Amino acid sequence: MVRAALADGRLGDEAYGAALAVPVARGLVELVLLTGYYPALAKAMAVFGVGLPAGETPAWDDAALMDPRGGTATGP
C-alpha cells in the first residue's frame, strides 16, 4: 500500500481495498500521513542543508547523501 501511494501520490481501488482488509486498517490514515511526513522532512532538511552535528559519523558510507549541495555536516 505504501509503495503504491508513494509511486504516484494516489492509491488505486485495488490497493485501497487490500489495505482495508488488513486487521489494522484503523491505522490507515496514520500510515498515509507518515508516508508523507518523512519525505517532507527529508526535503526540508535538504533545502536548508541540515546535516549531522559536528563530530558525528554518518550511518552510511556516502556522506554526500547528507547534503545535496555536496557539503558535509560541518559545512559546504
Phi, psi and omega in degrees: 000316181295316178301317180296318181291322181282336183299314181221013177079008180228163177233113181293167182301320182295313180294322179296316178298319178295321180294322180290337181283345180285140183303335181261031183300339177299334180273009183300317180297316179298320179297316179297317179296320179293324180291340175268330184294312185293318174297324178294318177297316179297319179296315179298319179295322179291317181299318184265005176065036179286127179233193178287153174298154179306134178091349180276151179253134179295151181282350179233168186285328187269089182296339180296338178293339182290327183222109184297347178277359178094000180279184176239187181295337184265352177150175183291000000 
